[in-house]
Amino acid sequence: MTVIYLVQHAEKKREPGDPDLTELGRRQAAKTAEWVRQVGVRALFTSPLRRARETAQMIASRTGLQVEEDARLRERMNWDESQRIEEFQADWAASVRDRDFVPSSGGSSRATAERMRACLADLAQETGPIAVVTHGGATVDLLRTLIGDQAVPIELMEQGVPSCAITTLDHLSVMEIASVSHLE
C-alpha cells in the first residue's frame, strides 16, 4: 500500500478569491518541504488553487519533485465575493451540519469526500510515499467519510485544519490526523 501525506496548504492571506500565501505561510511551507524531503516522498500532487500550488511549489523546490495538479483536490467551497462573507460562512456551517447540503458556491461535504476518496484511490497506485497538498474542508470531509464524525477531532470540525498540518494515510486507512510537529 502507498503512504499518502495529506498536506494542508500553508497560511493564506485573508482575501477573497484565490489568495496567495502570507509570509508566515511561506515559512510554514519551507519547514513542511524539509520534512517531506526527509521522509522520501516520491510524487507530489496539488489542488489547482493558488495557496495549495504555492505550498506544493515550495515542496518541489526542496525535493526536486514535479508538481502535478489534480482538480479533485480542490476545496469544497471558496469565497470569491459572489456572495457576502456572512452568507458564505452560513453556507459553510450548513454544509458541516448537513453533509448533503449543497451550498450556492460549492459542493456538498459528502460529494467532496467522495471526490477526494476517488482521487486518493487513484493516486495510491503511484509508487509511494506521496504528498498531496489540499485544503482543510476537503480533508475534514474525507476524514468524516473514512473514520466517521465521532472519530474526527472536534477542533478540526469547529476550527479547521491547521496550516501545513499533515494527515497520514496508508492507502485509505487513517494513520495520523493533522500533525504539526514538523513545524516546531
C-alpha angles and dihedrals in degrees: 000000000000122000110226122197110203104204118199108221117257123263111301131205113267094248134119123255119022105339125188128231127288121235089260088050091056090052090048090050091050092053091046090049091055091050091048090050091051095052092054102242110190102193135029128206131178146185112254093240114111098241090055094042092051091049090049092047090055089052091047092051090057098039104035090232124142115244114232118195121218119183090207088074094063124117124272092241133006122196110230102162092259083120133026114272090244090056091047091051091048090051090048092051091047091051090052092050095043113034091197096052110116110210121213092248104041149355135302122270091245094050091047091051091050092048090051093045092051091047093050092046088056094045091048086073087071120097101261169275095053135180122220119191111207144136138286099241092049091047093050090047089053093047091050089056097042100043106010132251095278092058095050110094108254092228089062090051093048105032105020133237115314117249112276093003113156123222113194123213130181097213096310098334113108112235103166133004127219100333115186097174091112089063095059 
